[in-house]
C-alpha cells in the first residue's frame, strides 16, 4: 500500500512465510480502513477474500472473510477478528503497518488465542509478530488471532512550578502522570504575561504510560 494515497486511519496487515534458509515472502494480507463514512456491515466498499491454495490471512466481518474492510471509526469496544486458513507447518510473521493512526486515544493488542499471549500493536510504527504453525490443531485454528482495543487514560500534568534562585535564574519544573502520545513539551517565558517567547523544548522520556519529571533552568529570566 502506498501511504501517500491513504486519507483515513488504516491498518495494513501482511502475513509473511519464512523459508528454511531464513528468507521470507509475503503470502497474504488484508487492509482495514476506519472512518464514520463507512458502514459496520459488508457493502460494495469492502472486498471479499479470494482464497489462495495455501497460507490465507484475512479480516473477518459477520462471518465473511475480507481482503479489505472499511468500517466506522474505532471505539474501545471494537475487536478485529482475523481468519487463518490453509496454513502449513512453517514459521510465519505478521507485519502490521499503521497509517494516520497516531491521533487515536486507544491502545491496541494482538491476541494469540493459541499461545494465550497479548502483544501491543503500535499506532505509529510497524509491529512485527512471529508465530509458528505445527501439527498442533490449535496452532492452525481459523480464529487464532484477533486485535482488541482499550481506552488510554490521558497524560495529566500533576505539578508545574517556577522558582527564582539566588543567582537570578529560574528553575522550571513539571511532572506528568501516565505520559503517552506526547510529541514534545515547550517552555516559554514572558516579561509582560502577554508576549511569550520559546526558550526550550523537551522530548518526553517516559512516553509509554509511565510517570515523568522534568526541570529546565531559565538563565535569562527578566
C-alpha positions, 0 to 999 in steps of 0.5 A, a space after each residue: 500500500 502506498 501511504 501517500 494515497 491513504 486519507 483515513 486511519 488504516 491498518 495494513 496487515 501482511 502475513 509473511 512465510 519464512 523459508 528454511 534458509 531464513 528468507 521470507 515472502 509475503 503470502 497474504 494480507 488484508 487492509 482495514 480502513 476506519 472512518 464514520 463514512 463507512 458502514 459496520 456491515 459488508 457493502 460494495 466498499 469492502 472486498 471479499 477474500 479470494 482464497 489462495 491454495 495455501 497460507 490465507 490471512 484475512 479480516 473477518 466481518 459477520 462471518 465473511 472473510 475480507 481482503 479489505 474492510 472499511 468500517 466506522 471509526 474505532 471505539 474501545 469496544 471494537 475487536 478485529 477478528 482475523 481468519 487463518 486458513 490453509 496454513 502449513 507447518 512453517 514459521 510465519 510473521 505478521 507485519 502490521 503497518 499503521 497509517 494516520 493512526 497516531 491521533 487515536 486515544 486507544 491502545 491496541 493488542 494482538 491476541 494469540 488465542 493459541 499461545 494465550 499471549 497479548 502483544 501491543 500493536 503500535 499506532 505509529 510504527 510497524 509491529 512485527 509478530 512471529 508465530 509458528 504453525 505445527 501439527 498442533 490443531 490449535 496452532 492452525 485454528 481459523 480464529 487464532 488471532 484477533 486485535 482488541 482495543 482499550 481506552 488510554 487514560 490521558 497524560 495529566 500534568 500533576 505539578 508545574 512550578 517556577 522558582 527564582 534562585 539566588 543567582 537570578 535564574 529560574 528553575 522550571 519544573 513539571 511532572 506528568 502522570 501516565 505520559 503517552 502520545 506526547 510529541 514534545 513539551 515547550 517552555 516559554 517565558 514572558 516579561 509582560 504575561 502577554 508576549 511569550 517567547 520559546 526558550 526550550 523544548 523537551 522530548 518526553 522520556 517516559 512516553 509509554 504510560 509511565 510517570 515523568 519529571 522534568 526541570 529546565 533552568 531559565 538563565 535569562 529570566 527578566 
